[in-house]
Amino acid sequence: MTAFIGAQPFARASRQVVEFTASNNQTVFNTNYTPGLIDVYKNGVLLNTSQYTASNGTSITLNSAAVTSDSINIVKYSSFEVAASVASITYTHNQEVASSTWSITHTLNKYPSVTIVDSAGTVVVGDITYIDASNIIIDFDGTSFSGKAYLN
């Protein structure tokens, strides 16, 4: 079993620290957050969730008042999704029929870098012509072979 101090991290998460310098007897610190996804530190010491109330998403209330110049740090966590998967930023062209000219239509909508590997797994070089952001022609100067072109 894995244990965490503070909020359990996400596989993909962002972290933001909000710093406060307390006034004497201050108990309320205002910041937007997701309930259950914060850590609260007082003078560098992580507070147990029983030492504060944080349930409304806009303020944290300490059970014991801070004194002048206490450092209160609120660490806010939020999950996020990766905008593009690897599959959408790379493209693999399988050239199954041996040819000295490969015509590739891809969905990357850009002018990608290209690595070409023949059917034996050897990296080869060809003359690459970008027709537009979705079409490439690779010419191998009369040498026909099959293989793969990796675009990214």
C-alpha positions as CSV (number, residue, x, y, z in Angstrom):
1,M,0.0,0.0,0.0
2,T,1.3,3.5,-0.9
3,A,0.8,6.3,1.5
4,F,0.9,10.0,0.9
5,I,1.4,13.0,3.1
6,G,-1.2,15.6,2.2
7,A,-3.4,15.3,-0.8
8,Q,-2.9,12.2,-3.0
9,P,-1.3,13.2,-6.3
10,F,-2.9,12.7,-9.7
11,A,-1.2,11.0,-12.6
12,R,-1.6,14.3,-14.4
13,A,-1.9,17.2,-12.0
14,S,-1.0,20.8,-11.6
15,R,0.1,22.4,-8.3
16,Q,-0.2,26.0,-7.3
17,V,1.0,27.6,-4.1
18,V,-0.7,30.6,-2.6
19,E,1.3,32.4,0.1
20,F,-0.2,34.5,2.9
21,T,1.4,36.5,5.7
22,A,-1.1,36.4,8.6
23,S,-2.3,39.3,10.7
24,N,-2.7,38.8,14.5
25,N,-5.6,36.4,15.3
26,Q,-6.4,35.8,11.6
27,T,-8.3,32.5,11.0
28,V,-9.7,32.9,7.5
29,F,-7.7,32.8,4.2
30,N,-9.5,33.4,0.9
31,T,-8.5,31.6,-2.2
32,N,-10.4,29.4,-4.8
33,Y,-9.7,25.7,-4.5
34,T,-11.2,22.3,-5.0
35,P,-12.4,20.8,-1.7
36,G,-10.2,17.9,-0.7
37,L,-7.4,18.9,-3.1
38,I,-5.3,21.2,-0.9
39,D,-2.6,21.1,1.6
40,V,-2.3,23.8,4.2
41,Y,1.1,24.8,5.8
42,K,1.6,27.1,8.8
43,N,5.2,28.3,9.1
44,G,6.3,25.4,6.9
45,V,4.5,22.7,8.9
46,L,1.8,20.7,7.1
47,L,-1.4,21.0,9.0
48,N,-3.7,17.9,9.5
49,T,-7.1,18.3,8.0
50,S,-8.5,18.3,11.5
51,Q,-6.7,21.6,12.1
52,Y,-8.7,23.7,9.5
53,T,-12.0,23.7,7.6
54,A,-11.9,23.8,3.8
55,S,-15.2,22.8,2.4
56,N,-16.7,25.7,0.4
57,G,-14.0,26.1,-2.3
58,T,-13.3,29.8,-1.5
59,S,-11.9,30.0,2.0
60,I,-9.8,28.1,4.5
61,T,-10.5,28.6,8.2
62,L,-7.9,27.7,10.8
63,N,-9.1,26.2,14.0
64,S,-6.3,28.0,15.9
65,A,-5.8,31.7,15.0
66,A,-2.5,32.7,13.4
67,V,-0.3,35.4,14.9
68,T,1.2,38.4,13.2
69,S,3.7,37.3,10.4
70,D,2.8,33.6,10.5
71,S,3.4,32.2,7.0
72,I,0.3,30.3,5.7
73,N,0.8,28.5,2.4
74,I,-2.1,26.8,0.6
75,V,-1.0,24.2,-2.0
76,K,-3.9,23.7,-4.5
77,Y,-4.0,20.7,-6.8
78,S,-6.0,20.2,-9.9
79,S,-6.1,17.4,-12.4
80,F,-6.0,17.9,-16.1
81,E,-6.1,15.9,-19.3
82,V,-3.3,15.9,-21.8
83,A,-4.6,17.8,-24.8
84,A,-3.2,15.5,-27.5
85,S,-2.4,11.9,-27.3
86,V,0.8,10.6,-28.9
87,A,-1.3,9.0,-31.6
88,S,-2.5,12.4,-32.7
89,I,0.9,13.9,-32.9
90,T,2.7,11.1,-34.7
91,Y,1.8,9.1,-37.9
92,T,3.2,5.8,-39.2
93,H,3.0,5.1,-42.9
94,N,3.2,1.4,-43.8
95,Q,4.5,1.0,-47.4
96,E,3.6,-2.6,-48.0
97,V,4.3,-2.7,-51.8
98,A,7.9,-2.0,-52.8
99,S,8.1,1.3,-54.6
100,S,10.8,3.9,-55.4
101,T,8.3,6.7,-54.7
102,W,6.1,6.8,-51.6
103,S,3.0,9.1,-51.5
104,I,2.0,9.7,-47.9
105,T,-1.2,11.4,-46.8
106,H,-1.3,12.0,-43.0
107,T,-3.6,13.8,-40.5
108,L,-0.9,15.8,-38.6
109,N,-1.8,19.1,-40.3
110,K,1.9,20.2,-40.3
111,Y,5.2,19.6,-42.1
112,P,6.5,16.8,-39.9
113,S,10.0,15.4,-39.6
114,V,10.3,12.0,-41.3
115,T,12.3,8.9,-40.5
116,I,12.2,6.1,-43.0
117,V,13.0,2.5,-42.3
118,D,13.1,-0.3,-44.9
119,S,11.5,-3.8,-44.3
120,A,14.9,-5.0,-42.9
121,G,14.8,-2.3,-40.2
122,T,17.6,-0.1,-41.7
123,V,17.1,3.6,-41.7
124,V,17.2,5.0,-45.3
125,V,17.3,8.4,-46.8
126,G,15.1,9.7,-49.5
127,D,14.2,13.1,-51.1
128,I,11.2,14.4,-49.3
129,T,8.8,16.8,-50.9
130,Y,6.1,18.5,-48.9
131,I,3.1,19.0,-51.1
132,D,1.1,20.6,-48.3
133,A,0.6,20.2,-44.5
134,S,-1.1,16.8,-45.1
135,N,0.8,15.3,-48.1
136,I,4.4,14.1,-48.6
137,I,6.1,12.4,-51.5
138,I,9.4,10.6,-50.8
139,D,11.6,9.7,-53.8
140,F,14.3,7.0,-53.4
141,D,16.1,7.7,-56.8
142,G,14.9,4.6,-58.6
143,T,15.5,2.1,-55.7
144,S,12.3,0.2,-54.8
145,F,11.6,-1.2,-51.4
146,S,8.9,-1.5,-48.7
147,G,9.0,-0.3,-45.1
148,K,7.7,2.4,-42.8
149,A,7.9,6.2,-42.6
150,Y,7.6,7.7,-39.1
151,L,6.2,11.2,-39.0
152,N,6.2,13.5,-36.0
